[in-house]
Amino acid sequence: KNLTFCSLERNFQKKNNAFKKYDVIVIGAGHAGCEAALASCNSGASTLLLTLNLDKVGWQPCNPSIGGPAKSTLVHEIDALGGWMGKLSDRSFLHKKILNVSKGPAVWSLRVQTDKREYSEELKKVLDSSKNLNVQEGMVYDLFLKEDYTIKGIGTYFGGFFECEAVVLTTGTFLGGTIWVGSKKISAGRAGEMSTFGLTESLRKFGFKTGRLKTGTPPRVDSRTINYKKVINQESDALESWFSFDEIEWNIKKTMNCFITHTSLETFSLIRKNLHLSPKYGGFMKSTGPRYCPSIEDKIVRFTGKLEHQIFLEPEGRNINEIYIQGMSTGLPEKLQLEALKTIKGLEKVKMVRPAYSVDYDYLNATQLDKNLMAKIPGLFFAGQVCGTTGYEEAGAQGLIAGINASSFSRKKQMICLTREGSFIGTMIDDLCTKVLKEPYRVLTSRSEFRLLLRGDNADLRLTSLGRKLNLISDRRWEKFKKKIKRIQQESLRLNGTLVKMNSDIKEEIQNNFSITIRKEVSLSQLIGRPDFGYSNLSELNLHDLHLKTNEIHQIEIELKYKNYIERQENNIKYTEKVMEIKINPNINFMKINQLSKEGREKLTKKRPKTIREACQIGGVSSSDIQTLHFFIEKKWTFFD
């Protein structure tokens, strides 16, 4: 097969000598592809971004929103590393809300409703102005390999050939995509756009295992046909919050309201009677959909005890009259969709402008990838929904890492692997590469054992230094970051060193003004650590630092109030780091350790890791495999050739 592909490649080259050679080619210009292309070109690699439609780069075909629980942390981490999703969201926001504020900081999350057209247009400007990057329309049909089984280039359906050192495949829902409305189906990646074909067959020829997953989108309605007197108004938060750590992106502008309504018993009755007409329950479509973003049919079947389901009405843009009906994802026939909408309070006379649909597509189980997102073919990387995830944020985060590593691979530099204890991106990639998916993967705060340390507010402290090393953080931003660190460190030292003595006037003032009791000498840090006292109280006493910014105060407060929990997690990480450096005997025979999974034994035998850390970076080697391997090494049990 290799020789056949190389022969075809030579024929392409003879006919197409004008085609340029690139370091990296990125296939697909969704959120994964755009982050990958920008990371690649900005870190120094000549990059080509190929897409089916230049007018839909970074498009949001489902909900035009960014963030939410755990997802917002991914966006903060993307920004901290030098990616673009956070900046674009801050430029195009319509509505903002901090979720879970009644709970602890580990689950606080920013969710932003964006103008989908403005988001795409802003991203197009960034792509067009980036050095080392060409953006071009084209449908990739084939991959070509050299005789040593490394990447040679790609072929397009209409006969183009582009040579490169690395390929990042980010096909989203377009890889063999099929749209379903009732029993009717068409070949498409999303409404109005054709799917790709040929590439899945090419991957299978190289021994990759593929499967099918499903997602869906709800109908859109004309905003002028909603009865707003019957729905609940949901205003944007008054306090400004941002995804990007770069203050140059913080531009306040007028927001738009979202609205809340609910399904009715009539909605339930109509859908139950017609379940057999939906793609899933009618048996027309066999693929699995996302558990944490179910269709309205799934909600009614799975949650039989509920009398109503919440529906959010969310604007799609400033200058269009389309409203996204969050919570009404469905694959029912078009006529039934409209009937169901009219059973919802406030939507009795609504006009549907875009029907809902389900879409299933080919994906590659990511256990076939290492944790740098490279496959068994050197130079071939995957990112986004093709790896089995769902959501723009998950896709963007994978795209960023794949783009960084493709660029490094093409220039023979060391690739990166983010750890699960160091980032939510690392947690997600670790999950994808070690666990076999049964449904589309969505990042959740509960997936991380270190979620109190992996917050959105401190993502820059954790990752910006790495972004700088990768040439993704500008000189201006790096200087701003260093000044921020200095301010936080200086204020932390001052708070630790400033004592409230038992015989001082300030002690009496604190007790009288804030109704708290001080029984012994305490530092200002210890005071802030109390649940009934905060940095704002220091401001009232003129004991604050005037130069600190709101986000820096917020960061200091969290570190002090949750100090004991944070220290406990930090100690766990220190122990983990020691384990990571444990050396593996080069003569060990992994196949003799029957307690390891079959896949784990095969992957470890093939890769021959030198340390536990290297073993952790191998796709298909699960956390239980790592624990088993560590156990046998510590016990010094001999499994040698």
ChimeraX attribute file (.defattr): number of C-alpha atoms within 10 A of each C-alpha:
attribute: neighborCount
match mode: 1-to-1
recipient: residues
	/A:1	10
	/A:2	15
	/A:3	14
	/A:4	11
	/A:5	17
	/A:6	18
	/A:7	15
	/A:8	13
	/A:9	22
	/A:10	12
	/A:11	12
	/A:12	17
	/A:13	16
	/A:14	9
	/A:15	12
	/A:16	14
	/A:17	11
	/A:18	10
	/A:19	13
	/A:20	11
	/A:21	18
	/A:22	21
	/A:23	24
	/A:24	32
	/A:25	33
	/A:26	31
	/A:27	27
	/A:28	28
	/A:29	27
	/A:30	27
	/A:31	31
	/A:32	35
	/A:33	34
	/A:34	31
	/A:35	30
	/A:36	38
	/A:37	37
	/A:38	29
	/A:39	30
	/A:40	34
	/A:41	24
	/A:42	24
	/A:43	22
	/A:44	20
	/A:45	26
	/A:46	21
	/A:47	29
	/A:48	25
	/A:49	23
	/A:50	22
	/A:51	23
	/A:52	21
	/A:53	15
	/A:54	14
	/A:55	13
	/A:56	17
	/A:57	24
	/A:58	27
	/A:59	19
	/A:60	21
	/A:61	15
	/A:62	19
	/A:63	19
	/A:64	23
	/A:65	24
	/A:66	25
	/A:67	26
	/A:68	22
	/A:69	20
	/A:70	27
	/A:71	26
	/A:72	25
	/A:73	31
	/A:74	32
	/A:75	31
	/A:76	32
	/A:77	32
	/A:78	31
	/A:79	26
	/A:80	29
	/A:81	26
	/A:82	31
	/A:83	28
	/A:84	23
	/A:85	29
	/A:86	26
	/A:87	26
	/A:88	23
	/A:89	28
	/A:90	22
	/A:91	21
	/A:92	23
	/A:93	28
	/A:94	26
	/A:95	22
	/A:96	27
	/A:97	21
	/A:98	19
	/A:99	15
	/A:100	15
	/A:101	12
	/A:102	8
	/A:103	9
	/A:104	11
	/A:105	17
	/A:106	21
	/A:107	23
	/A:108	22
	/A:109	22
	/A:110	25
	/A:111	23
	/A:112	25
	/A:113	26
	/A:114	27
	/A:115	24
	/A:116	24
	/A:117	22
	/A:118	18
	/A:119	24
	/A:120	21
	/A:121	19
	/A:122	18
	/A:123	22
	/A:124	18
	/A:125	10
	/A:126	15
	/A:127	20
	/A:128	12
	/A:129	11
	/A:130	13
	/A:131	15
	/A:132	18
	/A:133	23
	/A:134	18
	/A:135	19
	/A:136	14
	/A:137	15
	/A:138	19
	/A:139	23
	/A:140	25
	/A:141	19
	/A:142	19
	/A:143	22
	/A:144	25
	/A:145	22
	/A:146	15
	/A:147	14
	/A:148	11
	/A:149	16
	/A:150	17
	/A:151	20
	/A:152	22
	/A:153	24
	/A:154	21
	/A:155	21
	/A:156	18
	/A:157	15
	/A:158	10
	/A:159	12
	/A:160	17
	/A:161	27
	/A:162	23
	/A:163	21
	/A:164	22
	/A:165	22
	/A:166	31
	/A:167	31
	/A:168	29
	/A:169	23
	/A:170	30
	/A:171	32
	/A:172	31
	/A:173	27
	/A:174	26
	/A:175	24
	/A:176	23
	/A:177	26
	/A:178	23
	/A:179	27
	/A:180	26
	/A:181	21
	/A:182	24
	/A:183	17
	/A:184	13
	/A:185	16
	/A:186	16
	/A:187	21
	/A:188	22
	/A:189	23
	/A:190	23
	/A:191	17
	/A:192	10
	/A:193	14
	/A:194	19
	/A:195	22
	/A:196	21
	/A:197	18
	/A:198	16
	/A:199	20
	/A:200	20
	/A:201	15
	/A:202	15
	/A:203	15
	/A:204	12
	/A:205	11
	/A:206	14
	/A:207	10
	/A:208	15
	/A:209	15
	/A:210	17
	/A:211	13
	/A:212	21
	/A:213	27
	/A:214	25
	/A:215	26
	/A:216	23
	/A:217	24
	/A:218	23
	/A:219	25
	/A:220	23
	/A:221	24
	/A:222	16
	/A:223	22
	/A:224	12
	/A:225	15
	/A:226	19
	/A:227	14
	/A:228	16
	/A:229	9
	/A:230	14
	/A:231	20
	/A:232	15
	/A:233	14
	/A:234	16
	/A:235	14
	/A:236	19
	/A:237	12
	/A:238	9
	/A:239	8
	/A:240	12
	/A:241	17
	/A:242	23
	/A:243	29
	/A:244	26
	/A:245	24
	/A:246	18
	/A:247	11
	/A:248	9
	/A:249	16
	/A:250	16
	/A:251	12
	/A:252	11
	/A:253	10
	/A:254	8
	/A:255	16
	/A:256	17
	/A:257	15
	/A:258	21
	/A:259	17
	/A:260	19
	/A:261	21
	/A:262	18
	/A:263	21
	/A:264	16
	/A:265	13
	/A:266	13
	/A:267	20
	/A:268	22
	/A:269	12
	/A:270	15
	/A:271	21
	/A:272	13
	/A:273	9
	/A:274	15
	/A:275	19
	/A:276	16
	/A:277	19
	/A:278	24
	/A:279	26
	/A:280	24
	/A:281	18
	/A:282	15
	/A:283	12
	/A:284	16
	/A:285	19
	/A:286	14
	/A:287	19
	/A:288	15
	/A:289	24
	/A:290	18
	/A:291	13
	/A:292	13
	/A:293	19
	/A:294	18
	/A:295	22
	/A:296	21
	/A:297	21
	/A:298	17
	/A:299	17
	/A:300	21
	/A:301	15
	/A:302	11
	/A:303	11
	/A:304	10
	/A:305	8
	/A:306	11
	/A:307	12
	/A:308	17
	/A:309	18
	/A:310	12
	/A:311	18
	/A:312	19
	/A:313	24
	/A:314	26
	/A:315	29
	/A:316	23
	/A:317	21
	/A:318	17
	/A:319	9
	/A:320	12
	/A:321	15
	/A:322	21
	/A:323	23
	/A:324	23
	/A:325	23
	/A:326	19
	/A:327	21
	/A:328	26
	/A:329	24
	/A:330	28
	/A:331	33
	/A:332	31
	/A:333	20
	/A:334	18
	/A:335	9
	/A:336	16
	/A:337	23
	/A:338	22
	/A:339	15
	/A:340	22
	/A:341	22
	/A:342	19
	/A:343	19
	/A:344	21
	/A:345	20
	/A:346	20
	/A:347	22
	/A:348	16
	/A:349	15
	/A:350	19
	/A:351	17
	/A:352	21
	/A:353	15
	/A:354	16
	/A:355	21
	/A:356	25
	/A:357	26
	/A:358	27
	/A:359	28
	/A:360	27
	/A:361	26
	/A:362	24
	/A:363	26
	/A:364	23
	/A:365	24
	/A:366	30
	/A:367	26
	/A:368	22
	/A:369	25
	/A:370	23
	/A:371	28
	/A:372	25
	/A:373	32
	/A:374	25
	/A:375	18
	/A:376	17
	/A:377	15
	/A:378	17
	/A:379	25
	/A:380	23
	/A:381	25
	/A:382	29
	/A:383	32
	/A:384	28
	/A:385	29
	/A:386	27
	/A:387	30
	/A:388	28
	/A:389	27
	/A:390	25
	/A:391	23
	/A:392	27
	/A:393	30
	/A:394	27
	/A:395	27
	/A:396	28
	/A:397	31
	/A:398	31
	/A:399	34
	/A:400	28
	/A:401	32
	/A:402	35
	/A:403	35
	/A:404	28
	/A:405	28
	/A:406	35
	/A:407	33
	/A:408	23
	/A:409	21
	/A:410	19
	/A:411	15
	/A:412	10
	/A:413	11
	/A:414	10
	/A:415	15
	/A:416	17
	/A:417	19
	/A:418	19
	/A:419	18
	/A:420	20
	/A:421	21
	/A:422	17
	/A:423	23
	/A:424	33
	/A:425	29
	/A:426	22
	/A:427	22
	/A:428	25
	/A:429	30
	/A:430	28
	/A:431	24
	/A:432	25
	/A:433	26
	/A:434	26
	/A:435	16
	/A:436	15
	/A:437	18
	/A:438	14
	/A:439	19
	/A:440	22
	/A:441	21
	/A:442	19
	/A:443	24
	/A:444	17
	/A:445	19
	/A:446	12
	/A:447	15
	/A:448	20
	/A:449	14
	/A:450	23
	/A:451	25
	/A:452	20
	/A:453	24
	/A:454	25
	/A:455	25
	/A:456	27
	/A:457	25
	/A:458	19
	/A:459	24
	/A:460	22
	/A:461	15
	/A:462	17
	/A:463	20
	/A:464	23
	/A:465	18
	/A:466	17
	/A:467	22
	/A:468	18
	/A:469	11
	/A:470	19
	/A:471	16
	/A:472	24
	/A:473	23
	/A:474	12
	/A:475	11
	/A:476	9
	/A:477	17
	/A:478	16
	/A:479	11
	/A:480	15
	/A:481	19
	/A:482	12
	/A:483	12
	/A:484	16
	/A:485	13
	/A:486	12
	/A:487	17
	/A:488	17
	/A:489	13
	/A:490	13
	/A:491	19
	/A:492	17
	/A:493	12
	/A:494	16
	/A:495	20
	/A:496	14
	/A:497	13
	/A:498	13
	/A:499	17
	/A:500	20
	/A:501	15
	/A:502	14
	/A:503	9
	/A:504	11
	/A:505	10
	/A:506	14
	/A:507	19
	/A:508	16
	/A:509	12
	/A:510	19
	/A:511	12
	/A:512	11
	/A:513	11
	/A:514	11
	/A:515	11
	/A:516	15
	/A:517	11
	/A:518	15
	/A:519	8
	/A:520	9
	/A:521	13
	/A:522	17
	/A:523	17
	/A:524	19
	/A:525	24
	/A:526	17
	/A:527	22
	/A:528	22
	/A:529	20
	/A:530	13
	/A:531	9
	/A:532	11
	/A:533	18
	/A:534	20
	/A:535	19
	/A:536	14
	/A:537	17
	/A:538	16
	/A:539	12
	/A:540	11
	/A:541	12
	/A:542	10
	/A:543	15
	/A:544	17
	/A:545	16
	/A:546	8
	/A:547	9
	/A:548	14
	/A:549	12
	/A:550	8
	/A:551	14
	/A:552	17
	/A:553	17
	/A:554	14
	/A:555	14
	/A:556	18
	/A:557	20
	/A:558	19
	/A:559	20
	/A:560	18
	/A:561	19
	/A:562	16
	/A:563	13
	/A:564	12
	/A:565	12
	/A:566	18
	/A:567	13
	/A:568	11
	/A:569	17
	/A:570	16
	/A:571	11
	/A:572	14
	/A:573	15
	/A:574	11
	/A:575	11
	/A:576	13
	/A:577	14
	/A:578	11
	/A:579	15
	/A:580	17
	/A:581	13
	/A:582	15
	/A:583	15
	/A:584	18
	/A:585	15
	/A:586	12
	/A:587	11
	/A:588	16
	/A:589	16
	/A:590	22
	/A:591	18
	/A:592	13
	/A:593	16
	/A:594	10
	/A:595	15
	/A:596	21
	/A:597	17
	/A:598	15
	/A:599	15
	/A:600	23
	/A:601	20
	/A:602	16
	/A:603	19
	/A:604	22
	/A:605	14
	/A:606	10
	/A:607	11
	/A:608	19
	/A:609	19
	/A:610	14
	/A:611	16
	/A:612	21
	/A:613	20
	/A:614	17
	/A:615	22
	/A:616	24
	/A:617	24
	/A:618	25
	/A:619	29
	/A:620	30
	/A:621	26
	/A:622	24
	/A:623	14
	/A:624	14
	/A:625	22
	/A:626	17
	/A:627	13
	/A:628	17
	/A:629	19
	/A:630	18
	/A:631	12
	/A:632	14
	/A:633	18
	/A:634	11
	/A:635	9
	/A:636	9
	/A:637	9
	/A:638	14
	/A:639	15
	/A:640	12
	/A:641	10
